[in-house]
Amino acid sequence: MNFKLSELNEWYDTGSGKINSKIIIKSIKKISYINQNKTILYFGPEKIVKKIIDDSYNFNSFYISHSGNTDVKSELQRLPFKDSIIDCVVLIHSLDVAEDPHSVFREIDRVLADDGQIIVAGFNKNSLLGIYKLLPFKTIFKNKNYLCVKRLCDWISLFSYELNQIFNINKIPPVKNNNLLKYLKSLNNNIFSKINFFGITYVVHANKKTYRYISVKNWHKKNNIVIGKFSKPVIHSNYEE
């Protein structure tokens, strides 16, 4: 079973959700992709996305969702954009919500421009979250499908993207008790927070790399590099047996 965007929005109103939201926003801001002339698409919980857009001062930023107060209303698998025209795509829990995350990744690859950037944030089950969801508590994290970081990196490699950074953020499990939450806040302030593993959320940053084939009729030498169209090798028969 996948997460629902509505339940994620409700969770992000809780104490543990607000902590996770702040760290996601801070981590995305660390990635130097924002440019006033770039077109950026955002997908994810409304409060997180709107906060990032408001702080970025980029007038070419758009919030995409199939419901709610959005700039463009659309399904993630069928985006109303031409091929290769978007400079950056930010997916916050979008692959956690999608029934077919691989088809979402293919659609993002279609609209993303050459050398465009993709940022993906999602829940990391290989953390304290993985232990917490096994405990006898009522929580949205039980019986859900999680896209692990390794699988996401395999897709990135398969689509010929260049992996830039992986952040494992927020070492606090999503507990509901506010008193316990205050006690656990120290996990994000001590040396444990410096370890880039076991965070309940990951943020992955990659670049799209497109390799073009250029056909040149007559080969020539330029800047000490031979380029062009070469003839096939010839096998000679004048050899000794």
Secondary structure, 3 states (H helix, E strand, C coil): CCCCHHHHHHHCCCHHHHHHHHHHHHHHHHCCCCCCCCCEEEECCHHHHHHHHHHHCCCCEEEEECCCCCCEECCCCCCCCCCCCEEEEEEECHHHHCCCHHHHHHHHHHHEEEEEEEEEEEECCCCHHHHHCCCCCCCCCCCCCCCCHHHHHHHHHHCCEEEEEEEEECCCCCCCCHHHHHHHHHHHCCHHHHCCCCCCEEEEEEEECCCCCCCCCCCEEECCEEECCCCCCCCCCCCCC
